[in-house]
């Protein structure tokens, strides 16, 4: 990727996380990236195209994390979930100070009803993330950690949806308590499938 393009996208992601898509002005993004207006239009047709690129870039940056925890990890499948959500909770507690949340979840909340192109982009990303959870749940069934009749697709979607909801609540209460509650309850729910 082009360095200037990445700089603009990273600046935009930061502002989207802080102010939302509609609250983020082009001038503010360009000032944060320290680039002229012409640079933006060299890489992006308009704000919607930029939003789509920012979402895809955000997802691409998150993919190695999912790979690390759900593909490369030597932990048992269910232990991978615990390790992943513990690491994410720690990240939001220390580095992010319970701010920002998830760009995909935030923009889904803001835009799904009003922008079909970005809604479709968000849907594809969430389906991709859900596949990591499903594949891990399938591995848990194969390893005997979950019952053979577990609906891994529905369970994967439930876990992702619940996590995104916990991230939204984290921002409201300015605490990782919702993330910790999520972890405790997911552990109990998964134990019901054993």
Phi, psi and omega in degrees: 000154178287138183296318179296318178300313179298321179298316179296316181297314180298320177297316180297318179300316179301318181286322175301318180294327182277318190239355184085170181293310183289334180277351182267118177270151180299317180300319180297319178295315181293321177297318179295325179277346182059048178227154179285163183301323181300328179296322180299309184286346172292325184258333187228136181293319182196183183295323179297315177298321177296317179301318179297315179297320179296318178298314181294321178296315178302315180295318179298323179289334181274338183303316178300329178293314178298319178299314182300315185276326189250350179241312186272341184297144176265002178290162174293157184307313181291328177292333177297318178300313181300315181296317181296308184290331174295316179295318180293320178298317178297319179300312181290333180284319187262297186288325186257353177051040178062024181251160171084303185074214182253126180304318183296312178296319180298312183288331174299314180298320185279324194245345189304325182277346189237348183221100186293324181296315179288327175300315179297319178298314179297317179301315179298319179295314181295324177294321178296315179295320180298327178298323176299316179295316181298313180300323179290321176294323175300319178295324178294321176296313181298326181278357180083011179279336177232154181296151181299331182269014179296129175277089187293329178295309180297320181292320178299315180294321178298316180297312181296315180299319180293320178297314180298321177295321178295324178295320177297316180295325177304317181294324181292315184268354180054046182204152176277006180307317178297328178289322178292320176297316177306310182300315181299316184287323178296320177300317179293318180297314180298325179294336177289339181268000184280000000 
